[in-house]
Amino acid sequence: MARLTARFWVDAYLARLSVYDIPAFVVAHGDDTGGAVLVKLATLDGQAVLFQRSFDLMSGERRWVELTSGEERDVDDTVTRQRGFDPDLWVIEVEDRQGRHLLDAEGLE
């Protein structure tokens, strides 16, 4: 099965969020073809959750998992560290008081 480029997935994700009026921004533009993507969900109350794609060795599936959560500044520190390890990393920030990120929606999982 062919994999989507990172840029294509990010553009589709941002478009899907805009349909639901969920603000989202590209905080770090990674490699267009193969960059990994982190999604930070800020609930605008000082809290945040950081998601990353993970590969399940047992099933062979890719799924979104929580990398960290808590105070937004602590989550931002994690993002900064991850960007230090991987300069090709994309970082998308989603801002939603209801905690919607749509990563589990069909076509985005």
Secondary structure as UniProt FT lines:
FT   HELIX           6..19
FT   TURN            20..21
FT   STRAND          24..28
FT   TURN            32..34
FT   STRAND          37..42
FT   STRAND          47..55
FT   TURN            57..59
FT   STRAND          62..71
FT   HELIX           72..85
FT   TURN            87..88
FT   STRAND          90..95
FT   TURN            97..98
FT   TURN            103..104
FT   TURN            106..108
//
